[in-house]
């Protein structure tokens, strides 16, 4: 389900890709919400495939009433 280990992203890489602050990413993780992550020893890593799936499942389509 996850990517190869070589493809896993660091917190900093994910924050930059999603254009959010590192602290926001860390707060969401501490509050058990947001992106799924992998703990490798003391390090946190993210799967690009899981990030894409999370974004796809959390996309909000606005309806334009008329």
PyMOL Python script that loads the backbone (N, CA, C, O; Angstrom):
from pymol import cmd

cmd.read_pdbstr("""\
ATOM      1  N   UNK A   1       0.825  -1.203   0.000  1.00  0.00           N
ATOM      2  CA  UNK A   1       0.000   0.000   0.000  1.00  0.00           C
ATOM      3  C   UNK A   1       0.864   1.259   0.000  1.00  0.00           C
ATOM      4  O   UNK A   1       0.506   2.260  -0.621  1.00  0.00           O
ATOM      5  N   UNK A   2       1.973   1.211   0.680  1.00  0.00           N
ATOM      6  CA  UNK A   2       2.839   2.380   0.693  1.00  0.00           C
ATOM      7  C   UNK A   2       3.860   2.289  -0.430  1.00  0.00           C
ATOM      8  O   UNK A   2       4.000   1.256  -1.085  1.00  0.00           O
ATOM      9  N   UNK A   3       4.552   3.363  -0.630  1.00  0.00           N
ATOM     10  CA  UNK A   3       5.607   3.419  -1.640  1.00  0.00           C
ATOM     11  C   UNK A   3       6.831   2.660  -1.157  1.00  0.00           C
ATOM     12  O   UNK A   3       6.907   2.231  -0.006  1.00  0.00           O
ATOM     13  N   UNK A   4       7.780   2.505  -2.058  1.00  0.00           N
ATOM     14  CA  UNK A   4       9.076   1.986  -1.661  1.00  0.00           C
ATOM     15  C   UNK A   4       9.677   2.944  -0.650  1.00  0.00           C
ATOM     16  O   UNK A   4       9.365   4.135  -0.658  1.00  0.00           O
ATOM     17  N   UNK A   5      10.528   2.438   0.212  1.00  0.00           N
ATOM     18  CA  UNK A   5      11.129   3.282   1.245  1.00  0.00           C
ATOM     19  C   UNK A   5      11.861   4.479   0.657  1.00  0.00           C
ATOM     20  O   UNK A   5      11.901   5.542   1.276  1.00  0.00           O
ATOM     21  N   UNK A   6      12.435   4.324  -0.521  1.00  0.00           N
ATOM     22  CA  UNK A   6      13.179   5.419  -1.147  1.00  0.00           C
ATOM     23  C   UNK A   6      12.266   6.582  -1.520  1.00  0.00           C
ATOM     24  O   UNK A   6      12.729   7.716  -1.649  1.00  0.00           O
ATOM     25  N   UNK A   7      10.976   6.312  -1.694  1.00  0.00           N
ATOM     26  CA  UNK A   7      10.030   7.341  -2.129  1.00  0.00           C
ATOM     27  C   UNK A   7       9.395   8.110  -0.982  1.00  0.00           C
ATOM     28  O   UNK A   7       8.715   9.109  -1.215  1.00  0.00           O
ATOM     29  N   UNK A   8       9.603   7.665   0.250  1.00  0.00           N
ATOM     30  CA  UNK A   8       8.972   8.325   1.378  1.00  0.00           C
ATOM     31  C   UNK A   8       9.503   9.746   1.537  1.00  0.00           C
ATOM     32  O   UNK A   8      10.677  10.020   1.290  1.00  0.00           O
ATOM     33  N   UNK A   9       8.612  10.639   1.954  1.00  0.00           N
ATOM     34  CA  UNK A   9       8.945  12.054   2.078  1.00  0.00           C
ATOM     35  C   UNK A   9       9.103  12.454   3.536  1.00  0.00           C
ATOM     36  O   UNK A   9       8.460  11.883   4.417  1.00  0.00           O
ATOM     37  N   UNK A  10       9.957  13.434   3.786  1.00  0.00           N
ATOM     38  CA  UNK A  10      10.121  13.987   5.126  1.00  0.00           C
ATOM     39  C   UNK A  10       9.006  14.992   5.399  1.00  0.00           C
ATOM     40  O   UNK A  10       8.278  15.390   4.489  1.00  0.00           O
ATOM     41  N   UNK A  11       8.881  15.392   6.649  1.00  0.00           N
ATOM     42  CA  UNK A  11       7.905  16.420   7.023  1.00  0.00           C
ATOM     43  C   UNK A  11       8.126  17.699   6.220  1.00  0.00           C
ATOM     44  O   UNK A  11       7.184  18.294   5.697  1.00  0.00           O
ATOM     45  N   UNK A  12       9.367  18.099   6.136  1.00  0.00           N
ATOM     46  CA  UNK A  12       9.706  19.346   5.447  1.00  0.00           C
ATOM     47  C   UNK A  12       9.309  19.279   3.973  1.00  0.00           C
ATOM     48  O   UNK A  12       8.756  20.236   3.431  1.00  0.00           O
ATOM     49  N   UNK A  13       9.591  18.153   3.330  1.00  0.00           N
ATOM     50  CA  UNK A  13       9.236  17.981   1.918  1.00  0.00           C
ATOM     51  C   UNK A  13       7.724  18.050   1.714  1.00  0.00           C
ATOM     52  O   UNK A  13       7.251  18.660   0.755  1.00  0.00           O
ATOM     53  N   UNK A  14       6.970  17.426   2.615  1.00  0.00           N
ATOM     54  CA  UNK A  14       5.511  17.427   2.502  1.00  0.00           C
ATOM     55  C   UNK A  14       4.967  18.832   2.717  1.00  0.00           C
ATOM     56  O   UNK A  14       4.105  19.291   1.967  1.00  0.00           O
ATOM     57  N   UNK A  15       5.467  19.508   3.735  1.00  0.00           N
ATOM     58  CA  UNK A  15       5.008  20.877   4.008  1.00  0.00           C
ATOM     59  C   UNK A  15       5.261  21.776   2.795  1.00  0.00           C
ATOM     60  O   UNK A  15       4.401  22.573   2.421  1.00  0.00           O
ATOM     61  N   UNK A  16       6.426  21.648   2.190  1.00  0.00           N
ATOM     62  CA  UNK A  16       6.751  22.456   1.011  1.00  0.00           C
ATOM     63  C   UNK A  16       5.841  22.113  -0.159  1.00  0.00           C
ATOM     64  O   UNK A  16       5.342  23.010  -0.839  1.00  0.00           O
ATOM     65  N   UNK A  17       5.620  20.825  -0.401  1.00  0.00           N
ATOM     66  CA  UNK A  17       4.766  20.402  -1.521  1.00  0.00           C
ATOM     67  C   UNK A  17       3.338  20.893  -1.361  1.00  0.00           C
ATOM     68  O   UNK A  17       2.711  21.322  -2.329  1.00  0.00           O
ATOM     69  N   UNK A  18       2.823  20.831  -0.134  1.00  0.00           N
ATOM     70  CA  UNK A  18       1.432  21.216   0.106  1.00  0.00           C
ATOM     71  C   UNK A  18       1.281  22.694   0.434  1.00  0.00           C
ATOM     72  O   UNK A  18       0.171  23.194   0.619  1.00  0.00           O
ATOM     73  N   UNK A  19       2.419  23.388   0.504  1.00  0.00           N
ATOM     74  CA  UNK A  19       2.421  24.829   0.804  1.00  0.00           C
ATOM     75  C   UNK A  19       1.713  25.127   2.126  1.00  0.00           C
ATOM     76  O   UNK A  19       0.890  26.037   2.227  1.00  0.00           O
ATOM     77  N   UNK A  20       2.068  24.319   3.144  1.00  0.00           N
ATOM     78  CA  UNK A  20       1.591  24.549   4.502  1.00  0.00           C
ATOM     79  C   UNK A  20       2.815  24.624   5.412  1.00  0.00           C
ATOM     80  O   UNK A  20       3.905  24.187   5.042  1.00  0.00           O
ATOM     81  N   UNK A  21       2.624  25.176   6.589  1.00  0.00           N
ATOM     82  CA  UNK A  21       3.763  25.284   7.505  1.00  0.00           C
ATOM     83  C   UNK A  21       4.075  23.922   8.114  1.00  0.00           C
ATOM     84  O   UNK A  21       3.204  23.062   8.246  1.00  0.00           O
ATOM     85  N   UNK A  22       5.318  23.756   8.472  1.00  0.00           N
ATOM     86  CA  UNK A  22       5.748  22.535   9.128  1.00  0.00           C
ATOM     87  C   UNK A  22       5.003  22.375  10.452  1.00  0.00           C
ATOM     88  O   UNK A  22       4.621  21.265  10.824  1.00  0.00           O
ATOM     89  N   UNK A  23       4.799  23.487  11.162  1.00  0.00           N
ATOM     90  CA  UNK A  23       4.097  23.406  12.446  1.00  0.00           C
ATOM     91  C   UNK A  23       2.644  22.961  12.271  1.00  0.00           C
ATOM     92  O   UNK A  23       2.122  22.244  13.126  1.00  0.00           O
ATOM     93  N   UNK A  24       1.981  23.364  11.192  1.00  0.00           N
ATOM     94  CA  UNK A  24       0.608  22.925  10.915  1.00  0.00           C
ATOM     95  C   UNK A  24       0.575  21.414  10.709  1.00  0.00           C
ATOM     96  O   UNK A  24      -0.298  20.727  11.238  1.00  0.00           O
ATOM     97  N   UNK A  25       1.517  20.909   9.949  1.00  0.00           N
ATOM     98  CA  UNK A  25       1.619  19.478   9.699  1.00  0.00           C
ATOM     99  C   UNK A  25       1.837  18.728  11.017  1.00  0.00           C
ATOM    100  O   UNK A  25       1.215  17.693  11.256  1.00  0.00           O
ATOM    101  N   UNK A  26       2.712  19.250  11.862  1.00  0.00           N
ATOM    102  CA  UNK A  26       3.011  18.630  13.151  1.00  0.00           C
ATOM    103  C   UNK A  26       1.811  18.701  14.097  1.00  0.00           C
ATOM    104  O   UNK A  26       1.530  17.740  14.813  1.00  0.00           O
ATOM    105  N   UNK A  27       1.108  19.826  14.102  1.00  0.00           N
ATOM    106  CA  UNK A  27      -0.085  19.975  14.957  1.00  0.00           C
ATOM    107  C   UNK A  27      -1.169  18.991  14.552  1.00  0.00           C
ATOM    108  O   UNK A  27      -1.787  18.356  15.407  1.00  0.00           O
ATOM    109  N   UNK A  28      -1.401  18.862  13.258  1.00  0.00           N
ATOM    110  CA  UNK A  28      -2.411  17.913  12.784  1.00  0.00           C
ATOM    111  C   UNK A  28      -2.055  16.495  13.211  1.00  0.00           C
ATOM    112  O   UNK A  28      -2.922  15.732  13.638  1.00  0.00           O
ATOM    113  N   UNK A  29      -0.799  16.154  13.096  1.00  0.00           N
ATOM    114  CA  UNK A  29      -0.361  14.809  13.481  1.00  0.00           C
ATOM    115  C   UNK A  29      -0.547  14.597  14.987  1.00  0.00           C
ATOM    116  O   UNK A  29      -1.021  13.543  15.409  1.00  0.00           O
ATOM    117  N   UNK A  30      -0.180  15.582  15.787  1.00  0.00           N
ATOM    118  CA  UNK A  30      -0.316  15.486  17.245  1.00  0.00           C
ATOM    119  C   UNK A  30      -1.780  15.372  17.659  1.00  0.00           C
ATOM    120  O   UNK A  30      -2.097  14.734  18.663  1.00  0.00           O
ATOM    121  N   UNK A  31      -2.671  15.990  16.884  1.00  0.00           N
ATOM    122  CA  UNK A  31      -4.102  15.952  17.169  1.00  0.00           C
ATOM    123  C   UNK A  31      -4.808  14.790  16.469  1.00  0.00           C
ATOM    124  O   UNK A  31      -6.037  14.718  16.441  1.00  0.00           O
ATOM    125  N   UNK A  32      -4.011  13.889  15.909  1.00  0.00           N
ATOM    126  CA  UNK A  32      -4.523  12.689  15.236  1.00  0.00           C
ATOM    127  C   UNK A  32      -5.517  13.005  14.121  1.00  0.00           C
ATOM    128  O   UNK A  32      -6.563  12.369  13.992  1.00  0.00           O
ATOM    129  N   UNK A  33      -5.160  13.998  13.330  1.00  0.00           N
ATOM    130  CA  UNK A  33      -5.945  14.317  12.144  1.00  0.00           C
ATOM    131  C   UNK A  33      -4.955  14.624  11.019  1.00  0.00           C
ATOM    132  O   UNK A  33      -3.751  14.745  11.247  1.00  0.00           O
ATOM    133  N   UNK A  34      -5.474  14.743   9.834  1.00  0.00           N
ATOM    134  CA  UNK A  34      -4.603  15.076   8.717  1.00  0.00           C
ATOM    135  C   UNK A  34      -4.050  13.846   8.019  1.00  0.00           C
ATOM    136  O   UNK A  34      -4.646  12.769   8.035  1.00  0.00           O
ATOM    137  N   UNK A  35      -2.911  14.039   7.415  1.00  0.00           N
ATOM    138  CA  UNK A  35      -2.301  13.023   6.561  1.00  0.00           C
ATOM    139  C   UNK A  35      -1.865  11.776   7.321  1.00  0.00           C
ATOM    140  O   UNK A  35      -1.390  11.863   8.453  1.00  0.00           O
ATOM    141  N   UNK A  36      -2.033  10.608   6.686  1.00  0.00           N
ATOM    142  CA  UNK A  36      -1.472   9.393   7.280  1.00  0.00           C
ATOM    143  C   UNK A  36       0.049   9.469   7.215  1.00  0.00           C
ATOM    144  O   UNK A  36       0.606   9.993   6.250  1.00  0.00           O
ATOM    145  N   UNK A  37       0.715   8.950   8.231  1.00  0.00           N
ATOM    146  CA  UNK A  37       2.177   9.005   8.270  1.00  0.00           C
ATOM    147  C   UNK A  37       2.754   7.680   8.738  1.00  0.00           C
ATOM    148  O   UNK A  37       2.041   6.807   9.234  1.00  0.00           O
ATOM    149  N   UNK A  38       4.048   7.555   8.570  1.00  0.00           N
ATOM    150  CA  UNK A  38       4.783   6.357   8.960  1.00  0.00           C
ATOM    151  C   UNK A  38       5.861   6.795   9.936  1.00  0.00           C
ATOM    152  O   UNK A  38       6.601   7.745   9.679  1.00  0.00           O
ATOM    153  N   UNK A  39       5.942   6.093  11.059  1.00  0.00           N
ATOM    154  CA  UNK A  39       6.996   6.390  12.028  1.00  0.00           C
ATOM    155  C   UNK A  39       8.116   5.368  11.823  1.00  0.00           C
ATOM    156  O   UNK A  39       7.893   4.161  11.914  1.00  0.00           O
ATOM    157  N   UNK A  40       9.314   5.867  11.546  1.00  0.00           N
ATOM    158  CA  UNK A  40      10.485   5.012  11.359  1.00  0.00           C
ATOM    159  C   UNK A  40      11.460   5.385  12.468  1.00  0.00           C
ATOM    160  O   UNK A  40      12.206   6.357  12.357  1.00  0.00           O
ATOM    161  N   UNK A  41      11.441   4.598  13.538  1.00  0.00           N
ATOM    162  CA  UNK A  41      12.218   4.982  14.714  1.00  0.00           C
ATOM    163  C   UNK A  41      11.651   6.291  15.232  1.00  0.00           C
ATOM    164  O   UNK A  41      10.459   6.371  15.529  1.00  0.00           O
ATOM    165  N   UNK A  42      12.478   7.311  15.346  1.00  0.00           N
ATOM    166  CA  UNK A  42      12.016   8.620  15.777  1.00  0.00           C
ATOM    167  C   UNK A  42      11.635   9.538  14.632  1.00  0.00           C
ATOM    168  O   UNK A  42      11.185  10.661  14.857  1.00  0.00           O
ATOM    169  N   UNK A  43      11.812   9.069  13.404  1.00  0.00           N
ATOM    170  CA  UNK A  43      11.559   9.903  12.224  1.00  0.00           C
ATOM    171  C   UNK A  43      10.140   9.696  11.703  1.00  0.00           C
ATOM    172  O   UNK A  43       9.584   8.601  11.790  1.00  0.00           O
ATOM    173  N   UNK A  44       9.575  10.751  11.168  1.00  0.00           N
ATOM    174  CA  UNK A  44       8.248  10.700  10.555  1.00  0.00           C
ATOM    175  C   UNK A  44       8.426  10.776   9.043  1.00  0.00           C
ATOM    176  O   UNK A  44       9.163  11.622   8.538  1.00  0.00           O
ATOM    177  N   UNK A  45       7.753   9.895   8.336  1.00  0.00           N
ATOM    178  CA  UNK A  45       7.813   9.895   6.879  1.00  0.00           C
ATOM    179  C   UNK A  45       6.388   9.791   6.327  1.00  0.00           C
ATOM    180  O   UNK A  45       5.471   9.313   6.995  1.00  0.00           O
ATOM    181  N   UNK A  46       6.238  10.254   5.092  1.00  0.00           N
ATOM    182  CA  UNK A  46       4.943  10.247   4.421  1.00  0.00           C
ATOM    183  C   UNK A  46       5.068   9.556   3.072  1.00  0.00           C
ATOM    184  O   UNK A  46       6.075   9.690   2.377  1.00  0.00           O
ATOM    185  N   UNK A  47       4.028   8.817   2.717  1.00  0.00           N
ATOM    186  CA  UNK A  47       3.961   8.139   1.431  1.00  0.00           C
ATOM    187  C   UNK A  47       3.288   9.052   0.408  1.00  0.00           C
ATOM    188  O   UNK A  47       2.166   9.503   0.635  1.00  0.00           O
ATOM    189  N   UNK A  48       3.953   9.332  -0.713  1.00  0.00           N
ATOM    190  CA  UNK A  48       3.314  10.150  -1.747  1.00  0.00           C
ATOM    191  C   UNK A  48       1.968   9.583  -2.206  1.00  0.00           C
ATOM    192  O   UNK A  48       1.035  10.345  -2.459  1.00  0.00           O
ATOM    193  N   UNK A  49       1.858   8.279  -2.314  1.00  0.00           N
ATOM    194  CA  UNK A  49       0.594   7.666  -2.741  1.00  0.00           C
ATOM    195  C   UNK A  49      -0.502   7.921  -1.717  1.00  0.00           C
ATOM    196  O   UNK A  49      -1.637   8.213  -2.092  1.00  0.00           O
ATOM    197  N   UNK A  50      -0.185   7.817  -0.434  1.00  0.00           N
ATOM    198  CA  UNK A  50      -1.184   8.055   0.599  1.00  0.00           C
ATOM    199  C   UNK A  50      -1.570   9.531   0.665  1.00  0.00           C
ATOM    200  O   UNK A  50      -2.722   9.858   0.950  1.00  0.00           O
ATOM    201  N   UNK A  51      -0.619  10.418   0.405  1.00  0.00           N
ATOM    202  CA  UNK A  51      -0.925  11.853   0.367  1.00  0.00           C
ATOM    203  C   UNK A  51      -1.900  12.143  -0.769  1.00  0.00           C
ATOM    204  O   UNK A  51      -2.884  12.858  -0.579  1.00  0.00           O
ATOM    205  N   UNK A  52      -1.627  11.588  -1.949  1.00  0.00           N
ATOM    206  CA  UNK A  52      -2.515  11.792  -3.101  1.00  0.00           C
ATOM    207  C   UNK A  52      -3.916  11.265  -2.802  1.00  0.00           C
ATOM    208  O   UNK A  52      -4.909  11.924  -3.110  1.00  0.00           O
ATOM    209  N   UNK A  53      -3.995  10.086  -2.206  1.00  0.00           N
ATOM    210  CA  UNK A  53      -5.293   9.495  -1.878  1.00  0.00           C
ATOM    211  C   UNK A  53      -6.025  10.340  -0.840  1.00  0.00           C
ATOM    212  O   UNK A  53      -7.230  10.558  -0.962  1.00  0.00           O
ATOM    213  N   UNK A  54      -5.322  10.812   0.166  1.00  0.00           N
ATOM    214  CA  UNK A  54      -5.926  11.660   1.195  1.00  0.00           C
ATOM    215  C   UNK A  54      -6.482  12.936   0.569  1.00  0.00           C
ATOM    216  O   UNK A  54      -7.599  13.348   0.881  1.00  0.00           O
ATOM    217  N   UNK A  55      -5.712  13.556  -0.306  1.00  0.00           N
ATOM    218  CA  UNK A  55      -6.161  14.782  -0.971  1.00  0.00           C
ATOM    219  C   UNK A  55      -7.377  14.512  -1.851  1.00  0.00           C
ATOM    220  O   UNK A  55      -8.314  15.310  -1.884  1.00  0.00           O
ATOM    221  N   UNK A  56      -7.361  13.397  -2.556  1.00  0.00           N
ATOM    222  CA  UNK A  56      -8.487  13.035  -3.418  1.00  0.00           C
ATOM    223  C   UNK A  56      -9.757  12.831  -2.580  1.00  0.00           C
ATOM    224  O   UNK A  56     -10.836  13.284  -2.963  1.00  0.00           O
ATOM    225  N   UNK A  57      -9.625  12.158  -1.455  1.00  0.00           N
ATOM    226  CA  UNK A  57     -10.784  11.857  -0.617  1.00  0.00           C
ATOM    227  C   UNK A  57     -11.278  13.090   0.143  1.00  0.00           C
ATOM    228  O   UNK A  57     -12.413  13.104   0.619  1.00  0.00           O
ATOM    229  N   UNK A  58     -10.455  14.110   0.262  1.00  0.00           N
ATOM    230  CA  UNK A  58     -10.838  15.310   1.011  1.00  0.00           C
ATOM    231  C   UNK A  58     -11.059  16.516   0.118  1.00  0.00           C
ATOM    232  O   UNK A  58     -11.072  17.651   0.594  1.00  0.00           O
ATOM    233  N   UNK A  59     -11.231  16.278  -1.166  1.00  0.00           N
ATOM    234  CA  UNK A  59     -11.516  17.356  -2.103  1.00  0.00           C
ATOM    235  C   UNK A  59     -12.974  17.762  -1.963  1.00  0.00           C
ATOM    236  O   UNK A  59     -13.871  16.919  -1.992  1.00  0.00           O
ATOM    237  N   UNK A  60     -13.197  19.039  -1.813  1.00  0.00           N
ATOM    238  CA  UNK A  60     -14.554  19.565  -1.666  1.00  0.00           C
ATOM    239  C   UNK A  60     -14.920  20.257  -2.967  1.00  0.00           C
ATOM    240  O   UNK A  60     -14.231  21.173  -3.416  1.00  0.00           O
ATOM    241  N   UNK A  61     -16.007  19.810  -3.560  1.00  0.00           N
ATOM    242  CA  UNK A  61     -16.486  20.447  -4.781  1.00  0.00           C
ATOM    243  C   UNK A  61     -17.629  21.361  -4.406  1.00  0.00           C
ATOM    244  O   UNK A  61     -18.648  20.923  -3.872  1.00  0.00           O
ATOM    245  N   UNK A  62     -17.448  22.627  -4.690  1.00  0.00           N
ATOM    246  CA  UNK A  62     -18.454  23.641  -4.366  1.00  0.00           C
ATOM    247  C   UNK A  62     -19.561  23.578  -5.411  1.00  0.00           C
ATOM    248  O   UNK A  62     -19.304  23.498  -6.612  1.00  0.00           O
ATOM    249  N   UNK A  63     -20.790  23.616  -4.924  1.00  0.00           N
ATOM    250  CA  UNK A  63     -21.903  23.687  -5.879  1.00  0.00           C
ATOM    251  C   UNK A  63     -22.271  25.151  -6.049  1.00  0.00           C
ATOM    252  O   UNK A  63     -22.280  25.927  -5.094  1.00  0.00           O
ATOM    253  N   UNK A  64     -22.567  25.500  -7.261  1.00  0.00           N
ATOM    254  CA  UNK A  64     -22.931  26.885  -7.601  1.00  0.00           C
ATOM    255  C   UNK A  64     -24.422  26.903  -7.881  1.00  0.00           C
ATOM    256  O   UNK A  64     -24.877  26.622  -8.989  1.00  0.00           O
ATOM    257  N   UNK A  65     -25.168  27.246  -6.834  1.00  0.00           N
ATOM    258  CA  UNK A  65     -26.635  27.297  -6.975  1.00  0.00           C
ATOM    259  C   UNK A  65     -27.066  28.461  -7.842  1.00  0.00           C
ATOM    260  O   UNK A  65     -26.328  29.429  -8.029  1.00  0.00           O
ATOM    261  N   UNK A  66     -28.243  28.352  -8.352  1.00  0.00           N
ATOM    262  CA  UNK A  66     -28.674  29.440  -9.205  1.00  0.00           C
ATOM    263  C   UNK A  66     -30.108  29.733  -9.177  1.00  0.00           C
ATOM    264  O   UNK A  66     -30.566  30.642  -9.870  1.00  0.00           O
TER     265      UNK A  66
END
""", "prot")
cmd.dss("prot")
cmd.show_as("cartoon", "prot")
cmd.util.cbc("prot")
cmd.orient("prot")
